[in-house]
Amino acid sequence: MYEIFGSQTKIRYTFFIGKHQMKTTIKSLSSSEAAPIFNWLLSYAFTSTPPVGEAEKFAERNRHVEGYTNFVVLYEGDTPSASAAAGPMTQNIRGGLVDMAGVFMVVSHPSQRHKGYSFKLLSELLKQMRERGNGFTCLYPFRESFYERLGYANLPGMIKAEINIHALKPLLKHTFQTKLELAEFIQQPQRYYDSVKRFQQHTHGMATFKKNYPPDPERHKAWVLTSERDGQPDGMLVYHLQGESPTQFKFNATRFYSLSSETRYHFLEWIARHIDQANEVNINLPAFEQPAGWYSDLKVKISTHGLAPMGRVLDIEKLNGLNAGEGSFSVRIIDPTCAWNEGSWRFEGQSGKLSVSRTKQAEDHLAIQGLSALVYGCIPPSRFKFRGWGAFSADVEHSMQSLFPPAIPYLHEYF
C-alpha cells in the first residue's frame, strides 16, 4: 500500500498494489464535485508536472456547463481511480442535425491503470449518454484500438496545408463580390459561432457543443475574418500571426471555411495581402479539401494535424429519418457494449430517407463498428472483413454502399 497527496486538491490517494482489488463504484458528479478530482488526473496525464494545475480554475471554467456536461468517476473503495466526461453536441449526419455526445477527459490514475477501469467507466457513460437522448458519440482517442473495442470507428482527421504565399499575388488584381469583416475573436465571439452554425448546415460530420465555453483572453487569441455574400454568412477564416521579425511571420489559419468559390478566393486574396509580412502560410483544413487545385505554383505540402477522431452509432433507432440512398439489407448487429443495439435489423431507403426496423432473422453479422463506418461514410464495406466487422457477398456490399454513399466527415470541434 502507498499514499499520494494531491498538492492542491486535498485528496488522499490510497492504493493497494498486487492482487488485492476493492469494490468499484461509478458516480456522476457536479462540476464543483468533479473539479479537484478531474484537475489532478488531467494535470498529471496531459501536462508537465509537478505542480498540478489549480482546481479553482478548473471549477470556474466548467461551472457554466453545469447541467450540460456529464462528469463521471470510478472509485475503487473511496478512492477516485478513473474519470470521463461527455458534453451534449449537435452533429450534421448526412445533411440532418442530430443529438451527439462528445467524450473527453478520459483519464485513470497511474497506479490504477491496466485494470480495465476506463473501459468499465466508458461502458457506463455510453449508457448514460443514450438515456439523455443521444444517438451518436464521437471522441479523440489516446489509442484507437482501445476505443474500437468500445464500438467506435475511425474518422478522418484534419490536414495541414503549407502553401507558397507568393503564388497568390495575382489575386490582388481581382475584384470580389463578397464583403469581408475582420475582428478579434475575443471581441465578437458570436460572429464566429454564427459562421460555424452556417457552415455546419452544409458539412457532414460537423459537430458543435450546445453550450460554449465563455471566451478566454489567454486561450482565444485569434483574428476572425468573416465573409458575407448576398447578405448571408458565406465563410470564415480564423488565423493568428506568429513571429518576431515583421517580414517573416507565420500566417497560421486554424479554420478556413467557405461556402462559395467567391469567398474561398477572397480569403486567399486576403492571405496574399500579407506577402510582405509573412513568409510561411499554414492552413488547417477538413480532409475533403484539395488545396493543390486552388492555384498554380502553391507548392502545397500536406501533413496531418492533431489526432484523428472516432465516431459511433449509440442508438440504432436514432438512424430513422436520416438522408439515404436506394437499397436495403438485413443484418444481425453485434454490439456487446451497448446491448440494446444487438439483434436483427433491416435498413431500407424510402424516398431518400432511411428506415430502420427490427426483423426476425438475418444471416449476415455486422459489428457496430462497421455500421458506424457506413453511417459516417468513410470506410467501404469491402474492408470490413479485414477488420473483423463482418464479411458479405458482393450484392450485400453493393446494397450497403448504395444506401450509405461514401462521404468524408469533418468533426470541427476538438475536445
C-alpha positions in Angstrom: 0.0 0.0 0.0 1.1 3.6 -0.7 -0.4 7.0 -0.5 -0.2 10.1 -2.7 -1.4 13.5 -1.7 -2.6 15.9 -4.4 -0.8 19.2 -3.6 -3.7 21.5 -4.3 -6.6 19.1 -4.4 -6.6 18.0 -0.8 -7.3 14.4 -1.9 -5.6 11.4 -0.3 -4.9 8.7 -2.9 -4.5 5.4 -1.2 -3.8 2.3 -3.3 -3.1 -1.3 -2.8 -0.6 -2.9 -5.1 -0.8 -6.5 -6.1 -3.7 -8.9 -6.4 -5.8 -7.1 -3.8 -8.8 -5.3 -5.5 -11.5 -3.4 -3.8 -15.1 -2.9 -4.8 -15.6 -0.3 -7.5 -18.5 2.2 -7.9 -19.3 4.8 -10.5 -20.7 8.2 -9.6 -22.0 11.2 -11.6 -20.7 14.4 -10.1 -21.5 18.1 -10.3 -18.8 20.4 -11.8 -17.8 21.6 -8.3 -17.5 18.0 -7.0 -15.6 16.9 -10.1 -13.1 19.8 -10.1 -10.5 18.6 -7.6 -10.6 15.0 -9.0 -10.5 15.9 -12.7 -8.0 18.6 -12.2 -5.5 16.3 -10.5 -5.9 13.5 -13.0 -5.9 15.7 -16.1 -2.9 17.7 -15.0 -0.9 14.5 -14.3 -1.9 12.9 -17.6 -1.7 15.8 -20.0 0.7 18.5 -18.6 4.2 18.8 -17.3 4.0 18.1 -13.5 4.6 18.8 -10.7 2.9 21.0 -9.7 -0.7 20.2 -10.8 -3.0 22.9 -12.0 -5.3 24.9 -9.8 -8.5 23.2 -9.1 -10.3 26.5 -8.6 -9.5 27.5 -12.3 -10.9 24.1 -13.5 -14.0 24.7 -11.4 -14.5 28.2 -12.7 -14.1 27.2 -16.3 -16.6 24.3 -16.0 -19.1 26.0 -13.8 -21.1 27.4 -16.7 -21.6 23.9 -18.2 -23.3 22.6 -15.0 -26.3 20.5 -16.1 -24.8 20.1 -19.6 -21.5 18.2 -19.2 -21.8 14.8 -17.5 -18.8 14.2 -15.2 -18.4 10.6 -14.1 -15.8 9.0 -11.8 -15.0 5.4 -11.0 -14.0 4.8 -7.4 -12.0 1.9 -6.0 -13.4 1.8 -2.5 -13.4 5.5 -1.6 -10.6 6.5 -3.9 -11.2 8.2 -7.3 -9.4 6.0 -9.9 -10.7 7.0 -13.3 -12.6 9.9 -14.9 -14.5 10.7 -18.0 -16.9 13.3 -19.2 -19.4 13.8 -22.0 -20.8 17.0 -23.4 -24.1 17.4 -25.5 -23.4 18.4 -29.1 -25.3 18.8 -32.3 -23.9 17.0 -35.3 -24.6 17.0 -39.1 -25.1 13.4 -40.2 -25.7 13.2 -43.9 -27.4 16.5 -44.0 -29.5 16.2 -40.9 -28.8 17.6 -37.5 -28.8 15.0 -34.7 -28.0 14.8 -31.0 -24.5 13.6 -30.3 -22.3 13.3 -27.2 -18.6 14.2 -27.3 -16.5 12.2 -24.9 -13.4 13.7 -23.3 -11.3 13.9 -20.1 -10.8 10.2 -20.1 -8.0 9.5 -17.6 -7.0 7.0 -15.0 -4.6 7.3 -12.1 -1.2 5.8 -12.9 -1.5 3.3 -10.1 -4.9 2.2 -11.3 -4.1 1.7 -15.0 -4.4 -1.7 -16.8 -7.2 -2.8 -14.5 -10.0 -2.2 -17.1 -11.4 0.7 -15.2 -11.5 3.2 -18.1 -13.3 0.6 -20.2 -15.8 -0.1 -17.4 -16.4 3.6 -16.8 -16.9 4.4 -20.5 -19.3 1.5 -20.9 -21.5 3.1 -18.2 -21.0 6.5 -19.8 -22.3 5.2 -23.1 -25.5 4.0 -21.3 -26.0 7.4 -19.7 -25.4 9.2 -23.0 -28.2 7.2 -24.6 -30.5 7.8 -21.7 -30.0 11.5 -22.3 -31.3 11.1 -25.9 -28.1 10.9 -27.9 -27.9 8.6 -30.9 -24.3 9.2 -31.7 -21.0 9.8 -29.9 -17.5 11.0 -31.0 -14.1 11.4 -29.4 -10.4 11.9 -30.0 -8.7 8.7 -28.9 -5.5 8.3 -27.0 -5.3 4.8 -28.6 -7.6 3.9 -31.4 -7.6 0.1 -30.8 -8.9 0.7 -27.2 -11.9 2.7 -28.4 -12.6 0.3 -31.3 -13.3 -2.3 -28.6 -16.0 0.1 -27.4 -17.6 0.2 -30.8 -16.0 3.3 -32.3 -14.9 3.5 -35.9 -12.1 5.7 -37.4 -12.9 9.0 -38.9 -10.5 11.2 -40.9 -8.7 14.0 -39.1 -7.8 17.5 -40.2 -4.9 18.1 -42.6 -2.4 21.0 -42.6 -1.5 22.6 -45.9 1.6 24.7 -46.1 1.4 26.9 -49.2 3.6 29.3 -51.1 2.1 32.8 -50.3 3.8 34.4 -53.4 1.8 32.3 -55.7 -1.3 34.1 -54.6 -0.1 37.6 -55.6 -2.1 37.7 -58.9 -5.3 37.5 -56.8 -4.6 41.1 -55.6 -5.8 42.3 -59.1 -9.3 40.7 -58.7 -12.5 42.4 -57.6 -14.8 40.3 -55.4 -18.5 40.4 -54.8 -18.2 39.3 -51.2 -17.8 41.5 -48.1 -15.1 40.7 -45.6 -15.0 41.9 -42.0 -12.2 41.5 -39.5 -12.3 41.3 -35.7 -10.6 39.7 -32.8 -12.4 36.6 -31.6 -12.5 37.8 -28.0 -14.3 41.0 -29.1 -17.0 39.4 -31.2 -17.3 35.7 -30.5 -20.9 35.5 -31.6 -19.8 36.2 -35.2 -17.6 33.1 -35.0 -20.4 30.9 -33.7 -22.9 32.2 -36.2 -20.5 31.4 -39.1 -19.8 27.9 -37.6 -23.5 27.2 -37.4 -24.0 28.3 -41.0 -21.2 26.0 -42.3 -22.4 23.1 -40.2 -25.7 23.1 -42.1 -23.7 22.1 -45.2 -21.0 19.9 -43.7 -21.4 16.2 -43.0 -20.0 15.2 -39.6 -19.6 18.7 -38.3 -20.4 18.9 -34.6 -20.8 21.9 -32.2 -21.3 22.0 -28.5 -24.8 23.0 -27.3 -23.1 25.1 -24.6 -20.0 27.0 -25.5 -17.2 28.0 -23.0 -17.0 31.7 -22.5 -14.2 33.5 -24.4 -10.9 33.3 -22.6 -8.3 36.1 -23.4 -5.5 33.7 -22.9 -6.9 30.8 -24.9 -8.7 32.5 -27.7 -6.0 34.7 -29.3 -7.1 34.8 -33.0 -8.4 37.0 -35.8 -11.7 36.1 -37.3 -12.3 37.2 -40.9 -15.9 36.6 -42.0 -17.4 36.7 -45.4 -20.8 37.9 -46.4 -22.4 37.1 -49.8 -25.8 38.4 -50.9 -26.5 39.4 -47.3 -25.8 35.9 -45.9 -22.7 34.5 -44.0 -20.6 32.7 -46.6 -17.4 31.7 -44.8 -14.9 32.2 -42.0 -11.1 32.4 -41.8 -9.6 32.2 -38.3 -5.9 32.9 -38.0 -3.1 34.3 -36.0 0.3 35.8 -36.9 3.3 34.5 -35.1 7.0 35.5 -35.1 9.4 38.2 -34.0 10.5 39.6 -37.4 7.8 41.7 -39.1 8.8 40.3 -42.5 9.0 36.7 -41.5 5.8 36.0 -39.6 3.9 32.7 -39.8 0.3 33.1 -41.0 -1.4 30.2 -39.2 -5.0 29.6 -40.2 -6.9 27.2 -37.8 -10.2 27.4 -39.7 -10.8 28.0 -43.4 -14.5 27.6 -44.2 -16.1 28.8 -47.4 -19.5 28.0 -49.0 -18.6 29.5 -52.4 -15.6 29.9 -54.7 -16.0 33.6 -54.4 -15.4 33.5 -50.7 -12.6 30.9 -51.0 -10.6 33.1 -53.4 -11.4 36.3 -51.5 -9.8 34.6 -48.4 -6.8 33.6 -50.4 -6.5 37.2 -51.7 -6.6 38.3 -48.1 -3.7 36.0 -47.3 -1.8 37.4 -50.3 -2.1 40.9 -48.7 0.4 39.6 -46.1 3.2 38.8 -48.7 5.5 41.4 -47.2 4.7 40.4 -43.6 4.6 36.6 -43.6 6.9 34.1 -45.4 5.1 31.0 -44.2 1.4 30.1 -44.5 -0.2 27.1 -42.8 -3.9 26.3 -43.2 -5.8 23.6 -41.2 -8.4 22.0 -43.5 -11.1 19.3 -43.5 -9.8 16.1 -45.1 -12.1 16.6 -48.1 -10.3 19.7 -49.2 -7.9 19.6 -52.2 -5.7 22.7 -51.9 -3.3 21.6 -54.6 -6.1 22.6 -57.1 -6.7 26.1 -55.7 -4.0 27.8 -57.7 -0.8 27.2 -59.7 2.7 27.2 -58.0 1.3 26.9 -54.5 3.8 24.1 -53.8 1.4 22.5 -51.3 2.9 20.4 -48.5 0.2 18.3 -46.8 0.6 16.8 -43.3 -1.8 15.5 -40.6 -2.9 17.8 -37.9 -3.7 16.6 -34.4 -5.4 13.3 -33.5 -7.9 11.8 -35.9 -11.4 11.4 -34.3 -13.6 8.3 -34.0 -17.4 8.0 -34.1 -20.0 5.6 -33.1 -23.7 4.9 -33.5 -25.0 4.8 -30.0 -28.7 4.0 -30.7 -29.7 2.4 -33.9 -33.3 3.6 -33.6 -32.0 7.2 -34.0 -30.9 6.4 -37.5 -34.5 6.6 -38.7 -35.1 9.5 -41.0 -31.6 10.2 -42.0 -30.9 11.0 -45.6 -30.1 7.8 -47.5 -29.7 6.3 -51.0 -31.6 3.4 -52.5 -31.4 -0.2 -51.5 -31.9 -2.4 -48.4 -30.2 -5.1 -46.4 -30.7 -7.0 -43.2 -28.0 -7.9 -40.7 -27.6 -9.1 -37.1 -25.8 -6.3 -35.2 -23.1 -7.3 -32.8 -22.7 -4.7 -30.0 -21.7 -6.3 -26.7 -21.0 -2.9 -25.0 -24.5 -1.5 -25.9 -26.8 -4.5 -25.7 -29.8 -2.5 -26.7 -28.5 -2.4 -30.3 -28.0 -6.2 -30.6 -30.3 -8.3 -32.7 -31.5 -8.4 -36.3 -32.2 -5.2 -38.1 -33.5 -4.1 -41.6 -32.1 -1.0 -43.2 -34.0 0.4 -46.2 -34.1 3.6 -48.2 -37.6 5.0 -48.7 -38.0 8.2 -50.8 -34.5 9.4 -49.9 -34.8 8.7 -46.2 -33.5 5.8 -44.1 -36.0 3.4 -42.4 -34.7 1.1 -39.7 -36.7 -1.6 -38.1 -36.3 -4.8 -36.1 -36.6 -8.0 -38.2 -37.0 -11.6 -37.1 -33.8 -13.0 -38.7 -30.7 -12.1 -40.7 -28.0 -14.3 -41.9 -25.1 -11.8 -42.1 -23.5 -10.4 -38.9 -22.3 -6.8 -38.8 -20.3 -5.3 -35.9 -21.4 -1.9 -34.6 -18.0 -0.5 -35.7 -19.0 -1.5 -39.3 -22.4 0.1 -39.0 -20.8 3.3 -37.6 -18.4 3.3 -40.5 -21.3 3.0 -43.0 -23.2 5.9 -41.4 -20.2 8.2 -41.3 -19.3 7.1 -44.8 -15.5 6.9 -44.7 -14.7 3.1 -44.7 -16.2 1.0 -47.5 -17.8 -2.4 -46.6 -15.3 -4.3 -48.7 -12.7 -3.6 -45.9 -14.9 -4.8 -43.1 -13.8 -8.5 -43.3 -10.2 -7.5 -42.7 -11.1 -5.6 -39.6 -13.3 -8.3 -38.1 -16.5 -6.4 -38.6 -18.3 -8.8 -40.9 -18.0 -10.5 -44.3 -20.6 -10.0 -47.0 -21.4 -11.0 -50.6 -20.8 -8.6 -53.4 -24.6 -7.9 -53.6 -24.9 -7.0 -49.9 -21.8 -4.8 -50.1 -23.3 -3.0 -53.1 -26.6 -2.5 -51.2 -24.7 -1.1 -48.2 -22.8 1.3 -50.3 -25.9 2.3 -52.3 -27.8 3.0 -49.1 -24.9 4.8 -47.4 -22.9 6.5 -50.2 -19.3 7.3 -49.5 -18.8 10.6 -47.6 -15.9 12.3 -45.8 -17.0 13.6 -42.4 -15.4 16.6 -40.7 -15.9 17.0 -36.9 -14.7 20.6 -36.5 -14.7 20.7 -32.6 -11.5 19.5 -30.9 -12.1 18.2 -27.4 
